[in-house]
Amino acid sequence: MPENLFSYLKNNINTKDFQTWNENLAGNLREEYDIYNLLSSELHNDLLLLTSKPIFIDIMKEYFVLTEDRRFEVGALWVNYMKKYEFNPIHFHDGLFSWVIIIKIPYNYEEELNNSPGKNANSNVAGCLTFHTLHQLGGIQSCNFALKKEDEGHIIFFPAKMRHSVNPFYTSDDYR
């Protein structure tokens, strides 16, 4: 994502001087805050510019008709301060599109895998963001995205109704 947008968010969410938002979210975590008041017109426009990238348009043109007068609006903005063992169960969001901005990953992913309760499982998803979809035969398939330190500053953009979850991490006492 644009460096100025990432820096603005990273520098301004650290105060935790926001209204709690837990009652509006699925997260099984203690600290979730409404940060909509950080949504300046510049930030709003920067976020919406991401939807004008050629790769986004190429993917979405199969599903939506985009007209010149069609304007997206950011309807909600929140931050999750996720601690060790906390997680987001399978859920979806309101609206047409959603995104996750990776601000901070406080662990080494390989250490996470080696120290998780699923170390010997056939599907170790410690620290992963998982998208859940149906495959052509109607079964549920999961796509796991390993969240690593090098992902900080990246944004994952997806249809808001796509079911997703965020798995716990185990090796750090810091926030993700």
Secondary structure, 3 states (H helix, E strand, C coil): CCHHHHHHHHHHCCCCCCEECHHHCCCECCEEEECHHHCCHHHHHHHHHHHHCHHHHHHHCCCCCCCCCCCCCCCCCEEEECCCCCEEEEECCCCCEEEEECCCCCCCHHHHHHHCCCCCCCCCCCCEEEEEEECCCCCEEEEEEECCHHHCCCEEEEECCCEEEECCCCCCCCCC
